[in-house]
Amino acid sequence: MSTSRLDRFGQAFLVLTIGFAILVPILTLAVPKDSAFAMPPYLVALLGKYVCYAILALALDLVWGYCGILSLGHGAFFALGGYAMGMYLMRQIGTRGVYANPLLPDFMVFLNWHELPVPWWGFNSFAYAGLMVVLVPGLLAFAFGWFAFRSRVTGVYLSIITQALTYALKLAFFRNDFGFGGNNGLTDFKDVIGFNVQSDETRATLFSISVLTLALAFVVGKAIVSSKYGKALIAVRDAESRVRFLGYRVENYKLFVWVVSAVIAGIAGALYVPQVGIINPSEFDPANSIEAVIWVAVGGRGTLVGAALGALVVNFAKTYFTGAFPEYWLFGLGGLFVLVTLFLPKGILGLALTRRAPQAPLTPETPASTKARAQEAAQ
């Protein structure tokens, strides 16, 4: 019964996402600015950022909630996708930069670079940038998972390694000679596919694309976890050694879902950058990945919908409390995680499913069912 209710939550989630993808641009572009129903452009960008976080949370829930892989480094895949999109946006600036160099971004001219580094080749093309958004996080996840899962690294050890991975990338991207803007990162974007990235129309379009991507990520994730492969994933989560002894190649199951999750996180980062207007090495901070774990735990691990819901709820609360209580919001966030861990182990959505699930009526046990239970006990 809880599964059917979760499916109904998923259907409602898809309807709401599609509705928001249509409604928000209408309130932004079609409603008069002086109307009470008009949505200001800054709020559209803020909501778009939250939706990108929801996609990241869904990607994390796919590996943690259904496969038992607690990743403390998913922010690395998110940031890599963001950097791929940021490099494309930087190449679109051209002569409109401070130094008016048609080929080199401003920070390279400032550092006396004379030619474009090899990693930047091809990023003047949106198609190439889109390919890198998917390929770079996917290849990194594949290489990491190939060695980690075949070495049977699990549990807290795997979590620590993922955290070390994102921290190493943070240190590398902070270096100016690495070719990605150093600690300042990439910013001052002008256009995306020829459209002004600061215009109301572009912001509304990016929001709609982000919401539809969230819906698509949910559909993909739901298709995976509802299949026979998904059942095997859940078995790996609950009893990995038993599944291995039954003859399944556990590392292959883990590797596939790990790569898919990384690709979804990279796409979320790519959608995040043009809406926020900057990408820098702070996005690799391990604290960001840990915060994503909190989103999933608050919303409901192993539900997909709950993970997205948790990201939206926590970030709305974060925005409010950073303004109302700037010195204490971190303590509130930590306290929220502790309370959820102790009293809501299944998160907000898990609590709703438990409370709403009807009790099965008590009926006298038939002789046939009694005999069946006796046979099961004997076996």
HUMODA-V575323 format. One record per backbone hydrogen bond with DSSP energy under -0.5 kcal/mol. CO is the residue of the C=O (numbers start at 1). NH is the residue of the N-H. If there is no record, write none. Layout:
# HUMODA-V575323
co->CO nh->NH
co->CO nh->NH
This chain:
# HUMODA-V575323
co->1 nh->5
co->2 nh->6
co->3 nh->7
co->4 nh->8
co->5 nh->9
co->6 nh->10
co->7 nh->11
co->8 nh->12
co->9 nh->13
co->10 nh->14
co->11 nh->15
co->12 nh->16
co->13 nh->17
co->14 nh->18
co->15 nh->19
co->16 nh->20
co->17 nh->21
co->18 nh->22
co->19 nh->23
co->20 nh->24
co->22 nh->26
co->23 nh->27
co->24 nh->28
co->25 nh->29
co->25 nh->30
co->26 nh->30
co->26 nh->31
co->27 nh->39
co->32 nh->35
co->35 nh->38
co->38 nh->40
co->40 nh->43
co->40 nh->44
co->41 nh->45
co->42 nh->46
co->43 nh->47
co->44 nh->48
co->45 nh->49
co->46 nh->50
co->47 nh->51
co->48 nh->52
co->49 nh->53
co->50 nh->54
co->51 nh->55
co->52 nh->56
co->53 nh->57
co->54 nh->58
co->55 nh->59
co->56 nh->60
co->57 nh->61
co->58 nh->62
co->59 nh->63
co->60 nh->63
co->60 nh->64
co->61 nh->65
co->61 nh->66
co->63 nh->67
co->63 nh->69
co->64 nh->68
co->68 nh->70
co->69 nh->71
co->70 nh->72
co->73 nh->76
co->73 nh->77
co->74 nh->78
co->75 nh->79
co->76 nh->80
co->77 nh->81
co->78 nh->82
co->79 nh->83
co->80 nh->84
co->81 nh->85
co->82 nh->86
co->83 nh->87
co->84 nh->88
co->85 nh->89
co->86 nh->90
co->87 nh->91
co->88 nh->92
co->90 nh->93
co->90 nh->94
co->93 nh->96
co->94 nh->97
co->100 nh->102
co->105 nh->108
co->105 nh->109
co->106 nh->110
co->107 nh->111
co->108 nh->113
co->109 nh->112
co->117 nh->120
co->118 nh->121
co->120 nh->123
co->122 nh->125
co->125 nh->129
co->126 nh->130
co->127 nh->131
co->128 nh->132
co->129 nh->133
co->130 nh->134
co->131 nh->135
co->132 nh->136
co->134 nh->138
co->135 nh->139
co->136 nh->140
co->137 nh->141
co->138 nh->142
co->139 nh->143
co->140 nh->144
co->141 nh->145
co->142 nh->146
co->143 nh->147
co->144 nh->148
co->145 nh->149
co->145 nh->150
co->146 nh->150
co->147 nh->151
co->148 nh->153
co->149 nh->152
co->152 nh->154
co->154 nh->157
co->154 nh->158
co->155 nh->159
co->156 nh->160
co->157 nh->161
co->158 nh->162
co->159 nh->163
co->160 nh->164
co->161 nh->165
co->162 nh->166
co->163 nh->167
co->164 nh->168
co->165 nh->169
co->166 nh->170
co->167 nh->171
co->168 nh->172
co->169 nh->173
co->170 nh->174
co->171 nh->175
co->172 nh->175
co->174 nh->183
co->175 nh->178
co->175 nh->182
co->176 nh->179
co->181 nh->184
co->181 nh->185
co->182 nh->185
co->182 nh->281
co->186 nh->279
co->190 nh->197
co->192 nh->195
co->195 nh->192
co->196 nh->199
co->199 nh->203
co->200 nh->204
co->201 nh->205
co->202 nh->206
co->203 nh->207
co->204 nh->208
co->205 nh->209
co->206 nh->210
co->207 nh->211
co->208 nh->212
co->209 nh->213
co->210 nh->214
co->211 nh->215
co->212 nh->216
co->213 nh->217
co->214 nh->218
co->215 nh->219
co->216 nh->220
co->217 nh->221
co->218 nh->222
co->219 nh->223
co->220 nh->224
co->221 nh->225
co->222 nh->226
co->223 nh->227
co->224 nh->227
co->224 nh->230
co->227 nh->231
co->228 nh->232
co->229 nh->233
co->230 nh->234
co->231 nh->235
co->232 nh->236
co->233 nh->237
co->234 nh->238
co->235 nh->239
co->239 nh->243
co->240 nh->244
co->241 nh->245
co->242 nh->246
co->243 nh->248
co->244 nh->247
co->248 nh->250
co->249 nh->252
co->249 nh->253
co->250 nh->254
co->251 nh->255
co->252 nh->256
co->253 nh->257
co->254 nh->258
co->255 nh->259
co->256 nh->260
co->257 nh->261
co->258 nh->262
co->259 nh->263
co->260 nh->264
co->261 nh->265
co->262 nh->266
co->263 nh->267
co->264 nh->268
co->265 nh->269
co->266 nh->270
co->267 nh->271
co->268 nh->272
co->269 nh->273
co->270 nh->274
co->271 nh->275
co->272 nh->276
co->273 nh->277
co->277 nh->188
co->279 nh->186
co->280 nh->283
co->281 nh->284
co->282 nh->285
co->285 nh->288
co->285 nh->289
co->286 nh->290
co->287 nh->291
co->288 nh->292
co->289 nh->293
co->290 nh->294
co->291 nh->295
co->292 nh->296
co->293 nh->297
co->294 nh->298
co->295 nh->299
co->296 nh->300
co->298 nh->348
co->299 nh->349
co->300 nh->303
co->303 nh->305
co->304 nh->308
co->305 nh->309
co->306 nh->310
co->307 nh->311
co->308 nh->312
co->309 nh->313
co->310 nh->314
co->311 nh->315
co->312 nh->316
co->313 nh->317
co->314 nh->318
co->315 nh->319
co->316 nh->320
co->317 nh->321
co->318 nh->322
co->319 nh->323
co->320 nh->323
co->320 nh->324
co->321 nh->325
co->325 nh->328
co->325 nh->329
co->328 nh->332
co->329 nh->333
co->330 nh->334
co->331 nh->335
co->332 nh->336
co->333 nh->337
co->334 nh->338
co->335 nh->339
co->336 nh->340
co->337 nh->341
co->338 nh->342
co->339 nh->343
co->339 nh->344
co->340 nh->344
co->344 nh->347
co->346 nh->350
co->347 nh->351
co->348 nh->352
co->349 nh->353
co->350 nh->354
co->351 nh->355
co->352 nh->356
co->353 nh->357
co->361 nh->363
co->366 nh->370
co->367 nh->371
co->368 nh->372
co->369 nh->373
co->370 nh->374
co->371 nh->375
co->372 nh->376
co->373 nh->377
co->374 nh->378
co->375 nh->379
